[in-house]
Amino acid sequence: MSQIRQSTTVDVAIIGGGLVGASLACALGGAMAAERELADERTPLRVAIIEPQPLPSSAEANAYQPSFDARASAIAYGSRRHFERLGVWSAMATEASAIRHIHVSERGRLGTTRLHASELGVEALGYVIPNAWMGRALHARLESLPIDWRCPARVESLETESGGYRLVLDSGEVIHAGLTVLADGGRSGFKERLGIESDHHSYEQTALIANVEVSRAHGGWAFERFTREGPMALLPLGGRRMELVWTHRQGAFDETLALSDGAFLERLQRAFGDRAGRFRRVGQRHTYPLSLITARETIRPHLAILGNAAHALHPVAGQGFNLALRGVMDLAGAIDAARADGVAAGDPRTLASFEARRTADTHRIVRFSDGLIRLFGIDHAALGPARAAGLVGLNALGPLRRTLARHAMGIER
């Protein structure tokens, strides 16, 4: 990767080199590399990415060993297709665990729904991949692309100027960007400094994340189970490991976190049942509060917002990162189409095209994930049997079940 000089002008500056920012850089860098091979006469796109966290060294990357406690993300089959286009899937696949079956149930009710990859003619409904490995695959790909990279580096100030934004880094370097992309997960505070407000709805729930070991091979099954306390999910990992996502009402986890590993596993067994076998081991337990956060603006002239900075969802159904990745691909597509017409990346017409691509998909996924939480979170005697009947009916109606699965997989919008 080339280095940024003291003062640099770029077409696109990406703030945040995590999974979302790195994916966008790969999409734009891949297009630039293709243009070079085709001897495209357009002026090459100039892209810079700024990331405050240091990357692992080449030796560390080559010595990667999966950790029992590594956090992981579920990606849909459609996201695999996007990663294939970015040229990173073959690397990611070495640590990916396939989700071949999904079992959805409600505790205390007989109704269930099962989804199978074979019904849809694909090898997997999705995959579970350690976040660190996804990041390394993306960063390794960036090494071969014509991207200006600053890492570790932090954007100290972000101000509008004629034709874009002026970014000042902690090193004193200045970047003039025609388009600035906030892909920082909302952690930098730039969204708020720019006066972009967000709608915030607390679910008054906390998610506990941990890896567990089960007594029998999971066979590629993922489980989504709704309980009175909140939804819980088990996702397949390597060997007999599974990632647990367990939600409770706020404050209800204090006692659970204080339990010994053995007592915690006993409580988990009672809550989940025996469908996945017996829980034998648990790793580090982490918790975080759950909210639905949606930015009221995701574009401005010369500015776009992606990922959690644009929309943070409840983890039910695992749609957050998949939605963000579709946003990445849509922004890259809008930029490529605009450049073909001689329009700049940060031009309002480019960003309007991007927003038009994203609006329906974003609203649909937000409604879907939020609706699930609201539906299964209502503790009413009349709704329990209705929900159970709905799960039974959905399982029986093959075409409807498969249509919903294709939407969840990111194959259809």
N, C-alpha and C positions, 0 to 999 in steps of 0.2 A: 504494500500500500504506500502511496506517496504521502509526503508530509505537507502540512499547510504552512505557508510562509507567514510573516508578520502581519500582513494585510492581504486578504484573499477575497476575490469575488467568485461566488458559486451560483449555480442555478437552484440547487436544493441543499439546504442544511437540515440534517436530521438530529434533533436533540434527543439522545437516548440510544444506546447501542445494545439494548436487551433484545429479547426475541422479536418484538415487533419492529423496532428500529433497524435491527440487522437484517430482517426479512425484506424490508423496503429497500435497503441499500443493495441487497443481493438482486432484487428485481430490477432496479434501475441500472446497477452495474452490469448485469447480464445483458440488458438491452444495449448498453454502450459497447460491450465487447462484440456483440453480434453486428452492430453497425460498423465497427472497425473491420471485421472480417469481410463484410459486403462492400467495403470502400464507400460507405454512405457519405454523400457530400454535405450533409447537415453538420453544423457546428457541434462538436461533441458536448454532451451534457456534462456539467461539472457538479459533482456531488460530494458533500462533506458530511461526516458523521462524528458526533461528539459524545463521548461516554465517560462518566466520572470514575467508574470502577475499573481497576487494572485487570487486564486479561491474563489468563494462565499462560505461562511460557510454553514454547514448543515442546520442551521436555516434559512438562506437566501434562500437556494435552496428549502426548504419545503414551504417557504412563497412566492414562485414565483407568480407574477401577470403579465399578459400580458400588455405591455405598448402600448398606441396608436402609439408611435413613434419608437417602436422596429424595428430594421432592420431585414429583413427576406431573405431567399434564396429559390429558386425554385429547388426542386430535382426531377429527373425523376423517372418513375416507376421502372426502373432498379436499381436506387440507393436505393429505398425502399427495394428491394430484398437483396442488400448488407447489409443494416442496420439490416435486419432480421437475416442474418447470423452472424452479430456482436452481436446480442442479445440486441439491443437497440431500435428496431422499436416500440415495444409496448409502451415504454415511450414517444418516439417522437410523436407517433400518437395522443396523447392527445391534442397536440397544433397544429396539422397539418391541413391545409385547402386543400381539394382536388381540383385539376384542372381536371374537367370533360369534358370541351370543350375549344378549342382554336380557336380564330377568327383572321385571318391575312388579313390585307388590306393595301392599299396605299391611302393616302389622295388625294382627287381630282379624283380618278379613281373608276370605278364600280366593278372591279374584286376583288373577295375575295376568301379565302380558309378557310374551317372550318374542324376541326378535333374533333372527339368524342370518348370518352373512350369506349362506347358501341360497336363501330365498331371493336375494337380490343379485345373485350371480357375481359376487365379489369375494375376495379371500378374507376380508375383515370388514366389520362395521366401522372400525376405528383402531387406534393404537395408543398405547401409553408409553411415553418416552421421558426419561429423566430430563429435567429442565437444563441441567448443566451440560448434558450431552447435546441437546438441541442447540444450545448456545455455541458450543465448540464447533459443531458442524457448520453453522452459519458463519462463524468467524473464520474458519478455515477456508471457506468459499470466498470470503471477502479478500483474503490474501492474494487471490489470483485476479481480482477485478480492479479496474481503474477508479478507485474510490480514495478521496482524501480522508484520512483517519486521524483523529486526535483522541488518545487514550493513554493514561488517564488525563482528562481535562474536564473542566466544568464551565458552563456558561454563567457568567456573573451578571450580565445584563442583556436585555433583549428589547430593542426599541425600533419603532417604525422609522423608515426613511423613504426617500423618493425611490420607488421601484422595488421596495421590499423591506427587509429588516436588517438591523445592524446588531451583530452578536459580539460581545466582548468576553473573551475567555479569561480564566484565572491566571493564565500565563501572560496576559497583556495582548495576545493576538486578537485581531479583529477580523470578523468574517462578514461580508456583505452578501446577503442571500436574497435571490428573487422569490424563493419559496422557503419558508421555514416550517418544519413538521415537528410538532410536539408528540414524541413517542416515549415519554419519560415515565409513564404510569401515573402521571399527575403528582409526582413527588417533588418536582422542582418548585412548584408554586407559581410558575409563569402564567398558567391559565388564569389564576386569580389576579396576578399583577396586571394582566391585560384587560381585566374587567369582564372576563367570560364567566358567567354564573352557571351553576349546575343545580339540577333538581336532585335532592337527596332524600331517599326514603329508607329509614332503618327498619330491618326486619326484626329487630330486637332478638336476634339469634347470634350465636357464636359457632364458628366451625372449628372442629378439632381435626387436625391432619396428622396422620401417622402411618407408617408402614407396619404391616402385620404378617406373620407367617402362619399358614394354615396347614392342617394335617394331611390334606390330599391335594393332588394337582388340580389347579383351577380350570384347566381345559379351555382357556380363553373366555371364560364367563365373566361378565361384569354384572353387578347387582345394584339396583336402585330400590331402596326400601323406605316407605313413608311411615313415620311413627308420630305419635302425639307430640313428642318433643321436637320433631323436625326430621327432615330427610337424612338418610345415611346411604353412602355408596361404598362399594368395594370394587376396585379396578385391578385387573391382572398385571402383574409385573413378572420379572424373570424368576424362574424356579417356582417355589410355592409362596412367593411374596405377593401381597396385594396392598394397594394403597387404600387407606380408609379415610373417608370424609364423613364426619359425624357431627350433625348440628344439634344444638340445644338452645333453649331460651337463655338470654343473657344472664350470667351469674350462676347458671345451673351447673357449669363445668368446674367450679372451684373445687368441690369435693372430689370429682372424678380425676382431676389433674393431680391431686395429692395422693391418690391411691398407689400402692405398689403395682409393679407390672402384673403380678399374678391376680390381684384383686381387680385391676382394670380389665384384664382379659375375661374374667368371670362376668363382670358387668356387661361387657361387649357381647359375650355369648348369649346372655339372657335377652339383650335388646335385639340382636340380629337373628338368633336361631342357628340351626345347624346346616343350612343350605350350602354353605361354603366349607363345611367341615368344622373341626375344632381349632380355635385360635391358640397357637402355641407360643408366640413371641410377639412383642411389640417394641418398636423403636422409639425414638424421641417423639414427644407429643408437642405439637404447636397449635396455638389457637389464634383466631382473628375474628373481629366483628363483621357481620354481614349486612350490606346495604346495597340498594340499587341507586347508582349515581349516574346521571346522564347529563352531559354538557348541553346547555341551551344553544350553543353555537359550536359547530365542528369545522367551519371554514370562515375565513375572512379573506379579503384581498391579500395575497402573498402568505397565507397561513392556513395550515390544515392540522387537525388533531386526530390522533389514532390511538387505538388500544384502550387501556384502562383510563387514560386521560379523557377519552370521549365517552366511554360507557363501562362501568364496573357492574357486573351481574352477580346474582346468587349462583353458587357452583352447581346447583341442581341441573342435571342434563348436560353439564360440561360444555356449555356453548360459548363461554367468554372468549377464549383464545381463538377459537375457530371463526367467530365473528370478526375479531380483530384482524386475522390473517386475510379474510375476504376483503376487508377494508384496505389492507396493504396492496393487494392485487388490483383492486379497483382504482386506487390512486395511481399506481404505476401505469395501468392501462389508460387512464385519462391523460396522464402526462405524455405517454407515447403517441396517443391519437392527436393531442394538441400540437405536438412538435411536427407531426406529419403535415399539419395545416399551417405551420409557421407561427404557432401561438406559444408563448412562454409558459413554463411550468407554473409560475405563480399568478398568471393572468386570471382574473375573475371568471372568464369563460371556462378555463380548465377546471377550476375548483367547483364551478356550478355543475359541470359534467360529472365530476367525482361525487358530489352530493346527490345528484339524481340517481346515480348507480347504487348509492348506499341507503337511501332513506327507507325504502320499503323493507329491505332485508333487516335493517337495524330495528325498525318498529316491530316487525314480526317476531324476531328473536326475543326482544325485551318483553313483549306481551306474553310469549310462550313461557319463558322461564319465570316471570313474575306471576303469571296465572297459575302455574303449577303450585307454587308456594302458597298462594292465597287459597286455592281449592283444597289442597290437602292439609292446610293449616287451620281450617275451620273445624272445630270439634263440636259437631252437631249430630244428634242421634239419627236424623233423617238422611244426612248426607253420607254416612258411612256405608250403608248398603248400596246407595246409588253409585258411589265411587267404585265399590267392589263390582257391581254389575257392569259399570263402564269398562273396567279392566278386562272382565270376562268377555264382554262384547267385542272389545278391540282385538283381543287375542283370536276371536273366532272370525272376525272380518279381515281376511287375509289382504285384499287389495288396499283397504284403508290403512291397515297396519304398515304395509310396505310403503305406501305413499308418505306416511309420517316419518318412517325410517329414512327414506331418501332425502327428505327435507333436513332431518337431524344430521345426516351424514354430509350435508353440504353439496349433494349431487344436484338437487333442484332447489330453486328459490321461489 
